[in-house]
Amino acid sequence: MSGNTDADVAVVGLGAMGSMTAWQLAASGASVLGFEQYGIAHDRGAAGGESRLFRMAYHEGPEYVPLLRRARELWLELTRDSGRPLFTPTGCLSIGLPGLAPMENVRRSVAEHGLEHEVLGADELAARYPQHRLVDGEIGIVDAAGGMLRPELSVLSAVEQARARGARLHERTPVRAIEPRDDGATVVTDEGRYRVRRVVVAAGPWASRLVPDLAITVKPIVLTWFVPDTVQDYLPDRFPAFIRDTDGVHLFGCPVLDGVSVKCGFADVWDPLDGPESLTRDLPEPALRPLTEAVRRFLPGLHPDPIRHGVYMDGYTADRTALVGALPDAPSVVVLAGFSGHGFKLAPVFGRVAADLALDGGTPMDVARMDPTRFAPAP
Ligand SMILES: Cc1cc2nc3c(=O)[nH]c(=O)nc-3n(C[C@H](O)[C@H](O)[C@H](O)COP(=O)(O)OP(=O)(O)OC[C@H]3O[C@@H](n4cnc5c(N)ncnc54)[C@H](O)[C@@H]3O)c2cc1C
């Protein structure tokens, strides 16, 4: 406890970003309160679905590479300290048509930042990774620093690390309101009111419920699992995490982790929701057909009917760049939101950034382009 407050910093939402923020704050010696509306590592928001891609050669642009480098160091640290297989360095294979923006960004990332990589022409790509059926002109770029993350285990591990350093984290405790004060903020729950110096709002798809002016729309992302003909060809040592941008199709996936199936997903094709409460978690079979067709076309060694699917969601901004920073009219409130379907790999570094902003008012990482007030509010 600090002076007449209950903690230095409260973290609202303990999913991907909030769990990492609590870990980083506690590691800095701050007194931390945290609140999660569900249980720790639940699968109702943006951090469910067993696996996430880690990519350093970045489809979204080379300006992310410094953040990704620091994130990777923190993933290795959390993997080591938790004793759990959070990060598996399989490398990450980008497949696509050269000239398309995502592949050009991959090329720029490796060139401008000297990243270890291999460019595979069509013949070499087909010979090394026959699991992928190619279309004319496609190339592959293997990002040696890439790999896979385990989201639920990661959230759980970050929470454990924070608690081990004294953080008081409340599960099943929804925050009803945040009331900024001149000298801090009050966090309101059904159990009590907590006075803190700073609040980090890491509420994912629910962020606009607490900070209504945030320009975020909520979109579902569907994951599907397919059984291969020969499982050994799809294990992590033979089949790295992949992402593919070809011919209007944006497909990504991870190797077999559960002993039987390969995870595949599409991004940016699902219609926005009215809000997080509208998420439908079980889809009718026809809704899965575009994915089934893409798998039939591009991954012929997989049985094309999924054995299961899961529906999750994330908060999106108009430019797919997150909202990170203190609010000008409530400087005690730091926002981490709008990770637009690609934030998980960056969660530890954004946790560090939020801890810096909450404790010091600034951060050495370059997040200027993520100004949370750069858009008009979402309608
Ligand atoms: C299916 C899917 C696949 C993805 N694949 C990748 C990938 O391969 N690589 C990658 O880097 N990124 C990926 N992403 C994106 C990434 O997972 C998200 O960007 C990231 O999880 C966002 O983290 P968050 O903390 O903002 O949200 P969340 O992880 O959802 O956390 C928000 C938390 O806040 C809690 N909360 C909300 N409101 C309140 C309240 N009032 N009181 C208390 N608690 C509250 C929620 O319950 C939740 O636990 C994917 C996303 C999805 C959905």
The ligand as an SDF file (V2000), in Angstrom:
LIG
                    3D

 53 58  0  0  0  0  0  0  0  0999 V2000
   -8.6350  -16.6070  -32.4960 C   0  0  0  0  0  0  0  0  0  0  0  0
   -7.5310  -15.6100  -32.3990 C   0  0  0  0  0  0  0  0  0  0  0  0
   -6.2910  -15.9210  -32.9440 C   0  0  0  0  0  0  0  0  0  0  0  0
   -5.2430  -15.0150  -32.8140 C   0  0  0  0  0  0  0  0  0  0  0  0
   -3.9980  -15.3500  -33.2960 N   0  0  0  0  0  0  0  0  0  0  0  0
   -2.9450  -14.5660  -33.0000 C   0  0  0  0  0  0  0  0  0  0  0  0
   -1.6380  -14.9950  -33.3220 C   0  0  0  0  0  0  0  0  0  0  0  0
   -1.4400  -16.0800  -33.8910 O   0  0  0  0  0  0  0  0  0  0  0  0
   -0.6060  -14.1990  -32.9390 N   0  0  0  0  0  0  0  0  0  0  0  0
   -0.7940  -13.0160  -32.2960 C   0  0  0  0  0  0  0  0  0  0  0  0
    0.1790  -12.3460  -31.9760 O   0  0  0  0  0  0  0  0  0  0  0  0
   -2.0370  -12.5780  -31.9760 N   0  0  0  0  0  0  0  0  0  0  0  0
   -3.0970  -13.3290  -32.2990 C   0  0  0  0  0  0  0  0  0  0  0  0
   -4.3610  -12.9400  -31.9420 N   0  0  0  0  0  0  0  0  0  0  0  0
   -4.5590  -11.6490  -31.2590 C   0  0  0  0  0  0  0  0  0  0  0  0
   -4.3180  -11.7000  -29.7680 C   0  0  0  0  0  0  0  0  0  0  0  0
   -4.6920  -12.9430  -29.2140 O   0  0  0  0  0  0  0  0  0  0  0  0
   -5.0620  -10.5390  -29.1170 C   0  0  0  0  0  0  0  0  0  0  0  0
   -4.6870   -9.3510  -29.7900 O   0  0  0  0  0  0  0  0  0  0  0  0
   -4.7460  -10.3970  -27.6450 C   0  0  0  0  0  0  0  0  0  0  0  0
   -5.1070  -11.5640  -26.9430 O   0  0  0  0  0  0  0  0  0  0  0  0
   -5.4980   -9.1950  -27.0560 C   0  0  0  0  0  0  0  0  0  0  0  0
   -5.2560   -9.1710  -25.6810 O   0  0  0  0  0  0  0  0  0  0  0  0
   -6.1660   -8.3220  -24.6810 P   0  0  0  0  0  0  0  0  0  0  0  0
   -5.5270   -8.4020  -23.3600 O   0  0  0  0  0  0  0  0  0  0  0  0
   -6.4200   -6.9870  -25.3070 O   0  0  0  0  0  0  0  0  0  0  0  0
   -7.5800   -9.0730  -24.6770 O   0  0  0  0  0  0  0  0  0  0  0  0
   -7.9820  -10.4010  -23.8380 P   0  0  0  0  0  0  0  0  0  0  0  0
   -6.8840  -11.3920  -23.9440 O   0  0  0  0  0  0  0  0  0  0  0  0
   -9.3430  -10.7900  -24.2650 O   0  0  0  0  0  0  0  0  0  0  0  0
   -8.0350   -9.9000  -22.3320 O   0  0  0  0  0  0  0  0  0  0  0  0
   -8.9970   -8.9710  -21.8770 C   0  0  0  0  0  0  0  0  0  0  0  0
   -9.4240   -9.4270  -20.5010 C   0  0  0  0  0  0  0  0  0  0  0  0
  -10.1370   -8.4090  -19.8400 O   0  0  0  0  0  0  0  0  0  0  0  0
  -11.1640   -9.0180  -19.0850 C   0  0  0  0  0  0  0  0  0  0  0  0
  -12.1650   -7.9770  -18.8070 N   0  0  0  0  0  0  0  0  0  0  0  0
  -12.8690   -7.2720  -19.7200 C   0  0  0  0  0  0  0  0  0  0  0  0
  -13.6650   -6.3610  -19.1060 N   0  0  0  0  0  0  0  0  0  0  0  0
  -13.4700   -6.4940  -17.7780 C   0  0  0  0  0  0  0  0  0  0  0  0
  -13.9970   -5.8510  -16.6320 C   0  0  0  0  0  0  0  0  0  0  0  0
  -14.9060   -4.8530  -16.7190 N   0  0  0  0  0  0  0  0  0  0  0  0
  -13.5740   -6.2530  -15.4110 N   0  0  0  0  0  0  0  0  0  0  0  0
  -12.6580   -7.2430  -15.2860 C   0  0  0  0  0  0  0  0  0  0  0  0
  -12.1310   -7.8970  -16.3440 N   0  0  0  0  0  0  0  0  0  0  0  0
  -12.5120   -7.5250  -17.5780 C   0  0  0  0  0  0  0  0  0  0  0  0
  -11.6430  -10.1200  -20.0120 C   0  0  0  0  0  0  0  0  0  0  0  0
  -12.4150  -11.1020  -19.3540 O   0  0  0  0  0  0  0  0  0  0  0  0
  -10.3350  -10.6390  -20.5520 C   0  0  0  0  0  0  0  0  0  0  0  0
   -9.8000  -11.6640  -19.7320 O   0  0  0  0  0  0  0  0  0  0  0  0
   -5.4420  -13.7820  -32.1290 C   0  0  0  0  0  0  0  0  0  0  0  0
   -6.7010  -13.4720  -31.6130 C   0  0  0  0  0  0  0  0  0  0  0  0
   -7.7370  -14.3730  -31.7340 C   0  0  0  0  0  0  0  0  0  0  0  0
   -9.0600  -14.0080  -31.1440 C   0  0  0  0  0  0  0  0  0  0  0  0
  1  2  1  0
  2  3  1  0
  2 52  2  0
  3  4  2  0
  4  5  1  0
  4 50  1  0
  5  6  2  0
  6  7  1  0
  6 13  1  0
  7  8  2  0
  7  9  1  0
  9 10  1  0
 10 11  2  0
 10 12  1  0
 12 13  2  0
 13 14  1  0
 14 15  1  0
 14 50  1  0
 15 16  1  0
 16 17  1  0
 16 18  1  0
 18 19  1  0
 18 20  1  0
 20 21  1  0
 20 22  1  0
 22 23  1  0
 23 24  1  0
 24 25  2  0
 24 26  1  0
 24 27  1  0
 27 28  1  0
 28 29  2  0
 28 30  1  0
 28 31  1  0
 31 32  1  0
 32 33  1  0
 33 34  1  0
 33 48  1  0
 34 35  1  0
 35 36  1  0
 35 46  1  0
 36 37  1  0
 36 45  1  0
 37 38  2  0
 38 39  1  0
 39 40  1  0
 39 45  2  0
 40 41  1  0
 40 42  2  0
 42 43  1  0
 43 44  2  0
 44 45  1  0
 46 47  1  0
 46 48  1  0
 48 49  1  0
 50 51  2  0
 51 52  1  0
 52 53  1  0
M  END
$$$$
